[in-house]
Structures are given as C-alpha cells and as structure tokens.
Amino acid sequence: MSAMKTFTVRELDREPAVVLKACDREGAVRIRSRNGRTYTMRPEAGPDRITAVPDIRARLAKIFPKPIPAAQSRLVDRLLAGE
C-alpha cells in the first residue's frame, strides 16, 4: 500500500474539514467504508485564490467620466446635513 492517508466514512461525516485539509495537503486521501471498499478523493485543479485584481480606477473612470461640480457637491452636502 502507498503512504496515502486513509480515513473512514465516519471520520468524513464527523470531521469533514480535517479530511479536506489532509486532501489539500497530501494531494489525495483514501476513504474506507465498513464493507472494505475504498475510494480515493482528490481536490479539483483550479485557482484557489485570487491571482488578478481588477483595475478599480479604470472602472470608476468608465462609470464617472467627469467629476461632480463643486456647486453640486456643496448642495448634496447641505441636503445630507438637513439644511
């Protein structure tokens, strides 16, 4: 047998986070049922973290092409203050 970590179905049911962490760490784990059958669980390949950050300034420039005029900004400030 290989050095693959083996868990029972009961462990998978009661402590799934432990099994999933071991699967991530080891690359695969073996799950053994009561009748002796074994199953192999492997994590799917894919991005597990954000690798690219969107350009927020470009998005804002597209949404708001011109800044708000100072007079309009003062008017909004007064309305928010309840004046």
PyMOL commands that place a pseudoatom at each C-alpha (Angstrom):
pseudoatom trace, name=CA, resn=MET, resi=1, chain=A, elem=C, hetatm=0, pos=[0.000, 0.000, 0.000]
pseudoatom trace, name=CA, resn=SER, resi=2, chain=A, elem=C, hetatm=0, pos=[1.061, 3.559, -0.598]
pseudoatom trace, name=CA, resn=ALA, resi=3, chain=A, elem=C, hetatm=0, pos=[1.582, 6.244, 2.019]
pseudoatom trace, name=CA, resn=MET, resi=4, chain=A, elem=C, hetatm=0, pos=[-1.776, 7.839, 1.198]
pseudoatom trace, name=CA, resn=LYS, resi=5, chain=A, elem=C, hetatm=0, pos=[-3.645, 8.960, 4.313]
pseudoatom trace, name=CA, resn=THR, resi=6, chain=A, elem=C, hetatm=0, pos=[-6.700, 6.778, 5.000]
pseudoatom trace, name=CA, resn=PHE, resi=7, chain=A, elem=C, hetatm=0, pos=[-9.922, 7.947, 6.658]
pseudoatom trace, name=CA, resn=THR, resi=8, chain=A, elem=C, hetatm=0, pos=[-13.173, 6.166, 7.418]
pseudoatom trace, name=CA, resn=VAL, resi=9, chain=A, elem=C, hetatm=0, pos=[-16.599, 7.241, 6.207]
pseudoatom trace, name=CA, resn=ARG, resi=10, chain=A, elem=C, hetatm=0, pos=[-17.415, 8.082, 9.823]
pseudoatom trace, name=CA, resn=GLU, resi=11, chain=A, elem=C, hetatm=0, pos=[-14.435, 10.471, 10.019]
pseudoatom trace, name=CA, resn=LEU, resi=12, chain=A, elem=C, hetatm=0, pos=[-15.556, 12.077, 6.770]
pseudoatom trace, name=CA, resn=ASP, resi=13, chain=A, elem=C, hetatm=0, pos=[-19.036, 12.541, 8.245]
pseudoatom trace, name=CA, resn=ARG, resi=14, chain=A, elem=C, hetatm=0, pos=[-17.941, 13.858, 11.649]
pseudoatom trace, name=CA, resn=GLU, resi=15, chain=A, elem=C, hetatm=0, pos=[-14.855, 15.875, 10.728]
pseudoatom trace, name=CA, resn=PRO, resi=16, chain=A, elem=C, hetatm=0, pos=[-15.026, 16.836, 7.042]
pseudoatom trace, name=CA, resn=ALA, resi=17, chain=A, elem=C, hetatm=0, pos=[-12.664, 19.807, 7.481]
pseudoatom trace, name=CA, resn=VAL, resi=18, chain=A, elem=C, hetatm=0, pos=[-9.880, 17.520, 8.740]
pseudoatom trace, name=CA, resn=VAL, resi=19, chain=A, elem=C, hetatm=0, pos=[-10.323, 15.200, 5.755]
pseudoatom trace, name=CA, resn=LEU, resi=20, chain=A, elem=C, hetatm=0, pos=[-10.430, 18.085, 3.261]
pseudoatom trace, name=CA, resn=LYS, resi=21, chain=A, elem=C, hetatm=0, pos=[-7.331, 19.730, 4.748]
pseudoatom trace, name=CA, resn=ALA, resi=22, chain=A, elem=C, hetatm=0, pos=[-5.452, 16.434, 4.537]
pseudoatom trace, name=CA, resn=CYS, resi=23, chain=A, elem=C, hetatm=0, pos=[-6.629, 16.041, 0.945]
pseudoatom trace, name=CA, resn=ASP, resi=24, chain=A, elem=C, hetatm=0, pos=[-5.320, 19.511, 0.080]
pseudoatom trace, name=CA, resn=ARG, resi=25, chain=A, elem=C, hetatm=0, pos=[-2.033, 18.888, 1.880]
pseudoatom trace, name=CA, resn=GLU, resi=26, chain=A, elem=C, hetatm=0, pos=[-1.394, 15.348, 0.587]
pseudoatom trace, name=CA, resn=GLY, resi=27, chain=A, elem=C, hetatm=0, pos=[-2.963, 15.686, -2.873]
pseudoatom trace, name=CA, resn=ALA, resi=28, chain=A, elem=C, hetatm=0, pos=[-5.320, 12.722, -2.296]
pseudoatom trace, name=CA, resn=VAL, resi=29, chain=A, elem=C, hetatm=0, pos=[-6.785, 10.700, 0.557]
pseudoatom trace, name=CA, resn=ARG, resi=30, chain=A, elem=C, hetatm=0, pos=[-8.347, 7.261, 0.771]
pseudoatom trace, name=CA, resn=ILE, resi=31, chain=A, elem=C, hetatm=0, pos=[-11.823, 6.789, 2.260]
pseudoatom trace, name=CA, resn=ARG, resi=32, chain=A, elem=C, hetatm=0, pos=[-12.590, 3.291, 3.598]
pseudoatom trace, name=CA, resn=SER, resi=33, chain=A, elem=C, hetatm=0, pos=[-16.147, 2.076, 4.162]
pseudoatom trace, name=CA, resn=ARG, resi=34, chain=A, elem=C, hetatm=0, pos=[-17.243, -0.617, 6.618]
pseudoatom trace, name=CA, resn=ASN, resi=35, chain=A, elem=C, hetatm=0, pos=[-17.628, -3.216, 3.882]
pseudoatom trace, name=CA, resn=GLY, resi=36, chain=A, elem=C, hetatm=0, pos=[-13.937, -2.813, 2.967]
pseudoatom trace, name=CA, resn=ARG, resi=37, chain=A, elem=C, hetatm=0, pos=[-14.359, -0.819, -0.243]
pseudoatom trace, name=CA, resn=THR, resi=38, chain=A, elem=C, hetatm=0, pos=[-12.022, 2.122, -0.627]
pseudoatom trace, name=CA, resn=TYR, resi=39, chain=A, elem=C, hetatm=0, pos=[-12.447, 5.359, -2.502]
pseudoatom trace, name=CA, resn=THR, resi=40, chain=A, elem=C, hetatm=0, pos=[-9.905, 7.985, -3.463]
pseudoatom trace, name=CA, resn=MET, resi=41, chain=A, elem=C, hetatm=0, pos=[-10.688, 11.655, -3.008]
pseudoatom trace, name=CA, resn=ARG, resi=42, chain=A, elem=C, hetatm=0, pos=[-8.616, 14.316, -4.807]
pseudoatom trace, name=CA, resn=PRO, resi=43, chain=A, elem=C, hetatm=0, pos=[-9.071, 18.077, -4.909]
pseudoatom trace, name=CA, resn=GLU, resi=44, chain=A, elem=C, hetatm=0, pos=[-10.103, 19.517, -8.251]
pseudoatom trace, name=CA, resn=ALA, resi=45, chain=A, elem=C, hetatm=0, pos=[-7.487, 21.551, -10.056]
pseudoatom trace, name=CA, resn=GLY, resi=46, chain=A, elem=C, hetatm=0, pos=[-8.315, 25.202, -10.243]
pseudoatom trace, name=CA, resn=PRO, resi=47, chain=A, elem=C, hetatm=0, pos=[-7.491, 28.605, -8.870]
pseudoatom trace, name=CA, resn=ASP, resi=48, chain=A, elem=C, hetatm=0, pos=[-7.800, 28.510, -5.093]
pseudoatom trace, name=CA, resn=ARG, resi=49, chain=A, elem=C, hetatm=0, pos=[-7.050, 32.174, -4.592]
pseudoatom trace, name=CA, resn=ILE, resi=50, chain=A, elem=C, hetatm=0, pos=[-7.385, 35.434, -6.462]
pseudoatom trace, name=CA, resn=THR, resi=51, chain=A, elem=C, hetatm=0, pos=[-4.499, 35.873, -8.866]
pseudoatom trace, name=CA, resn=ALA, resi=52, chain=A, elem=C, hetatm=0, pos=[-5.526, 39.098, -10.607]
pseudoatom trace, name=CA, resn=VAL, resi=53, chain=A, elem=C, hetatm=0, pos=[-7.062, 42.235, -9.165]
pseudoatom trace, name=CA, resn=PRO, resi=54, chain=A, elem=C, hetatm=0, pos=[-9.386, 44.295, -11.370]
pseudoatom trace, name=CA, resn=ASP, resi=55, chain=A, elem=C, hetatm=0, pos=[-8.358, 47.853, -12.188]
pseudoatom trace, name=CA, resn=ILE, resi=56, chain=A, elem=C, hetatm=0, pos=[-10.743, 49.799, -9.953]
pseudoatom trace, name=CA, resn=ARG, resi=57, chain=A, elem=C, hetatm=0, pos=[-9.615, 53.221, -11.174]
pseudoatom trace, name=CA, resn=ALA, resi=58, chain=A, elem=C, hetatm=0, pos=[-10.393, 52.289, -14.779]
pseudoatom trace, name=CA, resn=ARG, resi=59, chain=A, elem=C, hetatm=0, pos=[-13.831, 51.049, -13.773]
pseudoatom trace, name=CA, resn=LEU, resi=60, chain=A, elem=C, hetatm=0, pos=[-14.568, 54.254, -11.852]
pseudoatom trace, name=CA, resn=ALA, resi=61, chain=A, elem=C, hetatm=0, pos=[-13.367, 56.376, -14.777]
pseudoatom trace, name=CA, resn=LYS, resi=62, chain=A, elem=C, hetatm=0, pos=[-15.722, 54.481, -17.067]
pseudoatom trace, name=CA, resn=ILE, resi=63, chain=A, elem=C, hetatm=0, pos=[-18.703, 54.889, -14.714]
pseudoatom trace, name=CA, resn=PHE, resi=64, chain=A, elem=C, hetatm=0, pos=[-17.980, 58.505, -13.749]
pseudoatom trace, name=CA, resn=PRO, resi=65, chain=A, elem=C, hetatm=0, pos=[-16.212, 60.143, -16.722]
pseudoatom trace, name=CA, resn=LYS, resi=66, chain=A, elem=C, hetatm=0, pos=[-16.399, 63.670, -15.205]
pseudoatom trace, name=CA, resn=PRO, resi=67, chain=A, elem=C, hetatm=0, pos=[-16.127, 64.721, -11.552]
pseudoatom trace, name=CA, resn=ILE, resi=68, chain=A, elem=C, hetatm=0, pos=[-19.158, 66.267, -9.851]
pseudoatom trace, name=CA, resn=PRO, resi=69, chain=A, elem=C, hetatm=0, pos=[-19.084, 70.092, -9.989]
pseudoatom trace, name=CA, resn=ALA, resi=70, chain=A, elem=C, hetatm=0, pos=[-18.229, 71.790, -6.678]
pseudoatom trace, name=CA, resn=ALA, resi=71, chain=A, elem=C, hetatm=0, pos=[-21.594, 73.597, -6.523]
pseudoatom trace, name=CA, resn=GLN, resi=72, chain=A, elem=C, hetatm=0, pos=[-23.485, 70.321, -6.882]
pseudoatom trace, name=CA, resn=SER, resi=73, chain=A, elem=C, hetatm=0, pos=[-21.259, 68.692, -4.270]
pseudoatom trace, name=CA, resn=ARG, resi=74, chain=A, elem=C, hetatm=0, pos=[-21.998, 71.509, -1.783]
pseudoatom trace, name=CA, resn=LEU, resi=75, chain=A, elem=C, hetatm=0, pos=[-25.731, 71.148, -2.473]
pseudoatom trace, name=CA, resn=VAL, resi=76, chain=A, elem=C, hetatm=0, pos=[-25.626, 67.410, -1.744]
pseudoatom trace, name=CA, resn=ASP, resi=77, chain=A, elem=C, hetatm=0, pos=[-23.651, 68.071, 1.445]
pseudoatom trace, name=CA, resn=ARG, resi=78, chain=A, elem=C, hetatm=0, pos=[-26.298, 70.581, 2.624]
pseudoatom trace, name=CA, resn=LEU, resi=79, chain=A, elem=C, hetatm=0, pos=[-29.119, 68.156, 1.824]
pseudoatom trace, name=CA, resn=LEU, resi=80, chain=A, elem=C, hetatm=0, pos=[-27.425, 65.395, 3.761]
pseudoatom trace, name=CA, resn=ALA, resi=81, chain=A, elem=C, hetatm=0, pos=[-26.891, 67.741, 6.723]
pseudoatom trace, name=CA, resn=GLY, resi=82, chain=A, elem=C, hetatm=0, pos=[-30.616, 68.563, 6.707]
pseudoatom trace, name=CA, resn=GLU, resi=83, chain=A, elem=C, hetatm=0, pos=[-30.259, 72.235, 5.907]
for i in range(1, 83): cmd.bond("trace and resi %d" % i, "trace and resi %d" % (i + 1))
show_as sticks, trace
zoom trace
